[in-house]
Amino acid sequence: MKVFKFGGASIKNGKAIKNMAAIVKQFASEPLLIVVSAMGKTTNALEQLIDKAQKNLDYKSSLDEIKSYHTEIIQQLEIVDQSFLEKIETQFKGIEIAATHAGDYDQVYDQVVSQGEILSSMIVSAFLNKSGLPCEWLDARNYIHTNETYREGKVDWVKTKQSIETLNKTLNQKIIITQGFIGGTSNHTTTTLGREGSDYSAAIFATCLPAKSVTIWKDVPGVMSADPKRISNAIVFEELPYQEASEMTYYGASVIHPKTIKPLANANIPLLVKNFDDPSLPGTIIHDCKVDNLPPLIVFKENQCLISCKVTDFSFTNEQQLSSIFAALSETNTRINVMQNSAISFSFCVDFRDSKILKLVSMLSEEFEVYYNTGLTLITVKNYDAKTFIEYRSKPNVILEQSSRSTLQVLVRS
């Protein structure tokens, strides 16, 4: 059996969903589990809705826009089943109740943002059944079990595997449609697996079943050496080793979610990245292989924050002080993208999330003199050559630079 994952761009409107159905028809003769993301930019819209609702601002227009967007897609697909339309309406009422609920922000966030995937999977499932492709809608929250770390749910692999293994019988009879990005706790609350985590969901299902392969359908021809919107001569990789792909995602290559590669590599399940506009293109296969002389890979990671911790008593930075910094990073669940130390300070670059970073800075300020800069871009050049090394370290407004035998990283003011 195979696992397919369709991202938001591939199901952003009625035309795109019909194109998705045409792709699925080509593979309908074998067992297939399909993971879908929220449609288009729905996750962003739901985030804006939560922000307004939690600040007691007028959120009604935001909710109406989300509702109108999905209603229009349902009309484009000519889905008229009354019981289905009533279920969709119930989902929207649930979104409003969840968004206005008082409580921990991250927990509220997960209960609301997860509804993007619930809505998209319901609509896709209804259309595939209407199109003569028998499928069964599945609630991923009953199969991917996590702890209660909201917005970064940690998977209970033993319990998750036990649940997902029961799906093999259904897969021999119908296509399964389920959601990416979301899981469930033992207390029946919803968690999310990290922003853009639908790829990871596909890897979880594939590993536990197990699947022959995972295919991620994207609006690009495969994994590329750079974002073609930034660098016009970016090339498509025909194949990549698991380790290379894993390192690419670590540095911020957005084509694949960072957590996706590890479970697939451990199970030796190939990952294919294919173009949904032209399925005939070969795409990229990530598997157990060796590729010599890879060209430079260039990754831009926006919205970065540089935090510098300076000791206050004129002593040198030592292991005990570093331990305090890493304890604060661990407590706030903050991952370092690049770090650098000097005699009296330790600097590190992280993704900027307002509430998390302010909490981290507050904790560090108890022991250090703390400075931070936001609105930065981290550029990573992996497998650099002489030309790219000189080009990127010579960028204007570089405030931090670090290089190793194969990788150059520069942090620049945008």
C-alpha positions as CSV (number, residue, x, y, z in Angstrom):
1,M,0.0,0.0,0.0
2,K,1.0,3.6,-0.5
3,V,0.6,6.9,1.4
4,F,-0.2,10.1,-0.4
5,K,0.0,13.6,1.1
6,F,-1.7,16.6,-0.6
7,G,-0.7,20.0,0.7
8,G,-2.9,23.1,0.9
9,A,-2.0,24.4,-2.6
10,S,-3.1,21.1,-4.2
11,I,-6.6,21.4,-2.7
12,K,-7.0,25.2,-2.6
13,N,-10.2,25.3,-4.8
14,G,-12.6,23.1,-6.7
15,K,-10.4,22.8,-9.8
16,A,-7.4,21.7,-7.7
17,I,-9.5,19.1,-5.9
18,K,-10.8,17.7,-9.2
19,N,-7.1,17.5,-10.3
20,M,-6.3,15.6,-7.1
21,A,-9.1,13.2,-7.8
22,A,-7.7,12.5,-11.3
23,I,-4.3,11.6,-9.7
24,V,-6.0,9.4,-7.1
25,K,-7.9,7.5,-9.9
26,Q,-4.6,6.5,-11.4
27,F,-3.7,4.6,-8.2
28,A,-7.1,3.5,-7.0
29,S,-6.4,-0.2,-7.9
30,E,-4.1,-0.6,-4.9
31,P,-4.5,0.2,-1.1
32,L,-4.1,3.9,-0.6
33,L,-4.2,6.2,2.5
34,I,-4.4,9.9,1.7
35,V,-3.3,12.7,4.2
36,V,-4.5,16.2,3.4
37,S,-3.6,19.6,4.8
38,A,-5.9,22.5,5.3
39,M,-7.1,24.2,2.1
40,G,-5.0,27.1,0.7
41,K,-4.1,29.6,3.4
42,T,-6.8,28.4,5.9
43,T,-4.3,27.8,8.7
44,N,-3.1,31.5,8.5
45,A,-6.7,32.6,8.5
46,L,-7.5,30.5,11.5
47,E,-4.5,31.9,13.3
48,Q,-5.8,35.4,12.7
49,L,-9.2,34.4,14.0
50,I,-7.7,33.1,17.2
51,D,-5.6,36.2,17.7
52,K,-8.7,38.5,17.4
53,A,-11.0,36.3,19.5
54,Q,-8.4,35.9,22.3
55,K,-7.9,39.7,22.4
56,N,-11.6,40.3,22.5
57,L,-11.6,42.0,19.1
58,D,-14.2,41.6,16.4
59,Y,-13.5,38.2,14.9
60,K,-16.8,37.7,13.1
61,S,-15.6,38.9,9.7
62,S,-12.6,36.5,9.9
63,L,-14.9,33.6,10.6
64,D,-17.2,34.6,7.8
65,E,-14.3,34.7,5.3
66,I,-13.2,31.2,6.3
67,K,-16.8,29.9,6.1
68,S,-17.4,31.6,2.7
69,Y,-14.1,30.2,1.3
70,H,-15.1,26.6,2.1
71,T,-18.7,27.0,1.1
72,E,-17.6,28.3,-2.3
73,I,-15.4,25.2,-2.8
74,I,-18.3,22.9,-1.8
75,Q,-20.4,24.7,-4.4
76,Q,-17.7,24.4,-7.1
77,L,-17.6,20.6,-6.4
78,E,-21.5,20.5,-6.5
79,I,-21.8,18.6,-3.2
80,V,-25.4,19.0,-2.3
81,D,-26.0,16.2,0.3
82,Q,-27.9,17.9,3.1
83,S,-26.6,15.8,6.0
84,F,-23.0,16.6,4.8
85,L,-23.8,20.3,4.7
86,E,-25.2,20.2,8.2
87,K,-22.0,18.5,9.5
88,I,-19.9,21.3,7.9
89,E,-22.1,23.9,9.6
90,T,-21.6,22.2,12.9
91,Q,-17.8,22.4,12.4
92,F,-18.0,26.2,11.9
93,K,-20.0,26.6,15.1
94,G,-17.4,24.5,16.9
95,I,-14.6,26.8,15.6
96,E,-16.3,29.8,17.1
97,I,-16.8,28.2,20.4
98,A,-13.2,27.0,20.6
99,A,-11.7,30.3,19.5
100,T,-13.5,32.3,22.2
101,H,-12.7,29.8,24.9
102,A,-10.7,31.2,27.8
103,G,-7.6,29.1,28.7
104,D,-4.0,28.4,27.8
105,Y,-3.3,30.1,24.4
106,D,-1.4,27.1,22.9
107,Q,-4.2,24.7,23.8
108,V,-6.9,27.0,22.4
109,Y,-4.7,27.3,19.3
110,D,-4.6,23.6,18.6
111,Q,-8.4,23.1,19.1
112,V,-9.1,25.8,16.5
113,V,-6.3,25.5,13.9
114,S,-6.8,21.7,13.6
115,Q,-10.3,22.4,12.2
116,G,-8.7,23.4,8.9
117,E,-7.6,19.8,8.3
118,I,-10.9,18.5,9.6
119,L,-12.9,20.6,7.1
120,S,-10.6,19.9,4.1
121,S,-10.6,16.1,4.7
122,M,-14.4,16.1,5.0
123,I,-14.8,18.0,1.7
124,V,-12.3,15.9,-0.1
125,S,-13.8,12.6,1.2
126,A,-17.3,13.7,0.1
127,F,-16.1,14.6,-3.4
128,L,-14.1,11.4,-4.0
129,N,-17.2,9.3,-2.9
130,K,-19.3,11.5,-5.2
131,S,-16.8,10.8,-8.0
132,G,-17.0,7.0,-7.7
133,L,-13.9,6.6,-5.6
134,P,-15.1,4.8,-2.5
135,C,-13.3,6.2,0.5
136,E,-13.6,6.3,4.3
137,W,-13.1,9.5,6.3
138,L,-10.8,8.9,9.3
139,D,-10.2,11.1,12.3
140,A,-6.4,11.2,12.8
141,R,-6.8,12.2,16.4
142,N,-8.0,8.7,17.3
143,Y,-4.9,7.2,15.7
144,I,-1.9,9.5,16.2
145,H,-1.5,9.7,20.0
146,T,0.5,12.4,21.6
147,N,1.3,14.0,24.9
148,E,-0.1,17.4,25.9
149,T,2.6,19.5,24.5
150,Y,0.3,21.8,22.5
151,R,1.6,23.1,19.1
152,E,4.5,20.5,19.3
153,G,2.8,17.2,20.3
154,K,5.2,14.4,21.0
155,V,4.0,11.1,19.4
156,D,3.5,8.0,21.6
157,W,4.8,5.6,19.0
158,V,3.8,2.4,20.7
159,K,0.2,3.4,21.2
160,T,0.0,5.0,17.7
161,K,1.4,1.9,16.0
162,Q,-1.2,-0.3,17.7
163,S,-4.0,2.0,16.5
164,I,-2.8,2.5,13.0
165,E,-2.1,-1.2,12.4
166,T,-5.9,-1.9,12.6
167,L,-6.4,0.0,9.4
168,N,-5.0,-2.6,7.0
169,K,-8.4,-4.4,6.7
170,T,-10.2,-1.1,5.7
171,L,-7.4,-0.3,3.2
172,N,-8.1,-3.5,1.4
173,Q,-11.6,-2.3,0.8
174,K,-11.5,1.5,0.5
175,I,-9.3,4.5,0.2
176,I,-8.8,6.2,3.6
177,I,-8.9,10.0,3.8
178,T,-7.4,11.6,6.9
179,Q,-5.8,14.7,8.3
180,G,-2.2,15.8,8.5
181,F,-0.8,18.0,11.3
182,I,-3.0,16.8,14.1
183,G,-3.1,14.2,16.9
184,G,-5.0,13.5,20.1
185,T,-4.2,13.1,23.8
186,S,-5.5,10.5,26.3
187,N,-7.8,13.3,27.6
188,H,-9.4,13.6,24.1
189,T,-8.0,17.1,23.4
190,T,-6.5,17.9,20.0
191,T,-2.8,18.6,19.5
192,T,-0.8,19.7,16.5
193,L,2.5,18.3,15.5
194,G,4.3,21.6,14.6
195,R,3.6,24.1,11.8
196,E,3.4,22.4,8.3
197,G,3.4,19.0,10.1
198,S,1.2,17.1,7.6
199,D,4.3,15.6,5.9
200,Y,5.2,14.1,9.4
201,S,1.7,12.7,9.7
202,A,2.1,10.9,6.4
203,A,5.4,9.5,7.6
204,I,3.8,8.3,10.9
205,F,1.0,6.4,9.0
206,A,3.4,5.0,6.5
207,T,5.8,3.7,9.2
208,C,3.1,2.1,11.3
209,L,1.2,0.3,8.5
210,P,3.9,-0.1,6.9
211,A,3.7,1.4,3.4
212,K,5.7,0.8,0.3
213,S,6.3,4.5,-0.2
214,V,5.1,8.0,0.7
215,T,4.4,10.6,-2.0
216,I,4.1,14.3,-1.2
217,W,2.3,16.1,-4.0
218,K,3.6,19.7,-4.3
219,D,3.4,22.8,-6.6
220,V,7.1,22.3,-7.4
221,P,8.7,19.7,-9.8
222,G,10.6,18.0,-6.9
223,V,13.2,18.9,-4.3
224,M,15.2,21.8,-5.6
225,S,18.6,23.2,-4.8
226,A,17.0,26.5,-3.8
227,D,13.7,28.3,-3.8
228,P,13.2,29.0,-7.6
229,K,11.4,32.3,-6.6
230,R,14.6,33.5,-5.2
231,I,17.2,31.8,-7.4
232,S,16.2,31.3,-11.0
233,N,18.8,28.7,-11.9
234,A,17.8,26.3,-9.1
235,I,17.9,22.6,-10.2
236,V,15.7,19.6,-9.3
237,F,17.4,16.7,-7.6
238,E,16.6,13.3,-9.2
239,E,17.4,11.5,-5.9
240,L,18.8,12.3,-2.5
241,P,20.0,10.1,0.4
242,Y,18.0,10.2,3.6
243,Q,20.7,12.0,5.5
244,E,21.1,14.8,3.0
245,A,17.4,15.4,2.9
246,S,17.2,15.3,6.7
247,E,20.0,18.0,7.0
248,M,18.2,20.1,4.3
249,T,15.0,20.2,6.4
250,Y,17.0,20.9,9.6
251,Y,18.4,24.0,8.0
252,G,14.9,25.2,6.9
253,A,14.2,23.8,3.4
254,S,10.4,24.1,3.5
255,V,9.6,21.4,0.8
256,I,9.5,18.7,3.5
257,H,8.7,19.0,7.2
258,P,11.9,18.4,9.4
259,K,10.4,15.5,11.3
260,T,9.4,13.5,8.2
261,I,12.7,11.8,7.2
262,K,13.7,10.0,10.4
263,P,10.8,7.5,10.7
264,L,10.9,6.8,7.0
265,A,14.7,6.3,6.9
266,N,14.5,3.9,10.0
267,A,11.8,1.9,8.2
268,N,13.6,2.2,4.8
269,I,10.5,3.6,3.1
270,P,11.2,5.8,0.0
271,L,9.8,9.3,0.0
272,L,8.8,10.8,-3.4
273,V,8.2,14.5,-4.0
274,K,6.0,14.9,-7.1
275,N,4.3,17.8,-8.9
276,F,0.5,17.7,-8.8
277,D,0.1,20.0,-11.9
278,D,2.2,17.5,-14.0
279,P,2.3,14.0,-12.4
280,S,4.3,12.8,-15.4
281,L,7.4,14.6,-14.2
282,P,9.8,12.3,-12.4
283,G,10.1,14.4,-9.3
284,T,12.6,13.5,-6.6
285,I,13.0,10.2,-4.7
286,I,14.6,10.3,-1.2
287,H,15.9,6.8,-0.3
288,D,18.9,4.8,0.8
289,C,21.4,5.8,-1.9
290,K,24.7,7.6,-2.4
291,V,25.0,10.7,-4.6
292,D,28.4,12.2,-5.3
293,N,29.2,15.8,-6.0
294,L,25.9,17.4,-5.0
295,P,25.6,21.0,-6.0
296,P,25.3,23.8,-3.4
297,L,21.9,23.8,-1.6
298,I,20.8,27.3,-0.5
299,V,18.1,27.8,2.1
300,F,16.6,31.0,3.3
301,K,14.9,31.0,6.7
302,E,12.9,34.1,7.5
303,N,11.6,35.6,10.8
304,Q,14.7,34.8,12.8
305,C,15.8,36.2,16.2
306,L,19.3,36.5,17.4
307,I,19.7,36.3,21.2
308,S,22.9,37.2,23.0
309,C,23.6,36.3,26.6
310,K,26.5,38.3,28.2
311,V,27.9,37.4,31.6
312,T,27.6,40.2,34.1
313,D,30.6,39.6,36.4
314,F,33.4,39.9,33.8
315,S,34.1,36.1,34.1
316,F,34.4,33.9,31.0
317,T,31.5,31.9,29.6
318,N,31.7,28.5,31.3
319,E,29.9,25.2,31.2
320,Q,27.6,26.1,34.2
321,Q,26.4,29.2,32.4
322,L,25.8,27.3,29.2
323,S,23.9,24.7,31.1
324,S,21.6,27.5,32.4
325,I,21.0,28.7,28.9
326,F,20.2,25.3,27.5
327,A,17.9,24.5,30.4
328,A,15.9,27.6,29.5
329,L,15.8,26.6,25.9
330,S,14.6,23.2,26.9
331,E,11.9,24.5,29.2
332,T,10.5,26.8,26.5
333,N,10.8,24.1,23.8
334,T,13.0,26.4,21.7
335,R,15.3,25.0,19.0
336,I,18.6,26.6,18.1
337,N,19.2,27.2,14.4
338,V,22.8,28.4,14.8
339,M,25.0,29.3,17.8
340,Q,28.3,31.0,18.5
341,N,30.2,31.8,21.7
342,S,32.9,34.3,22.7
343,A,34.9,34.8,25.9
344,I,32.1,36.6,27.7
345,S,28.9,35.9,25.7
346,F,26.9,33.2,24.0
347,S,24.7,34.0,21.0
348,F,22.1,31.9,19.2
349,C,19.6,32.2,16.5
350,V,16.0,30.8,16.8
351,D,12.7,31.0,15.0
352,F,10.8,34.1,16.3
353,R,7.5,33.4,18.1
354,D,6.5,36.4,20.2
355,S,5.2,34.9,23.4
356,K,7.8,32.1,23.5
357,I,10.8,34.4,22.9
358,L,9.7,37.0,25.4
359,K,9.4,34.2,28.0
360,L,12.8,32.9,27.1
361,V,14.4,36.3,27.3
362,S,12.8,36.9,30.7
363,M,14.2,33.6,32.1
364,L,17.7,34.3,30.7
365,S,17.7,37.9,32.1
366,E,17.7,36.5,35.6
367,E,21.4,35.5,35.1
368,F,22.6,37.3,32.0
369,E,22.6,40.7,30.3
370,V,20.4,39.8,27.3
371,Y,20.1,41.4,23.9
372,Y,18.0,40.3,21.0
373,N,17.4,41.3,17.4
374,T,14.3,40.3,15.3
375,G,13.3,40.4,11.7
376,L,16.5,38.6,10.5
377,T,17.1,36.0,7.7
378,L,19.3,33.0,8.1
379,I,20.9,31.8,4.9
380,T,22.5,28.4,4.8
381,V,24.7,27.2,2.0
382,K,25.2,23.4,2.2
383,N,27.8,21.8,0.0
384,Y,29.2,25.2,-0.8
385,D,31.8,25.8,-3.5
386,A,34.3,28.6,-3.8
387,K,31.8,30.8,-5.7
388,T,28.9,30.5,-3.3
389,F,31.1,30.8,-0.3
390,I,32.4,34.2,-1.4
391,E,29.0,35.3,-2.6
392,Y,27.1,34.7,0.5
393,R,29.6,35.7,3.2
394,S,29.9,39.0,1.3
395,K,26.2,39.7,1.6
396,P,25.4,43.2,3.1
397,N,24.2,43.5,6.7
398,V,25.7,40.2,7.9
399,I,25.6,40.2,11.7
400,L,26.7,36.6,12.3
401,E,28.7,34.2,10.2
402,Q,29.7,30.5,10.8
403,S,31.2,27.9,8.5
404,S,32.3,24.3,8.6
405,R,33.9,22.0,6.0
406,S,30.7,21.8,4.0
407,T,28.2,24.4,5.4
408,L,28.2,28.2,5.5
409,Q,25.6,30.1,7.5
410,V,25.1,33.8,7.6
411,L,22.5,35.8,9.5
412,V,21.5,39.0,7.9
413,R,19.2,41.9,8.6
414,S,16.4,41.7,6.1
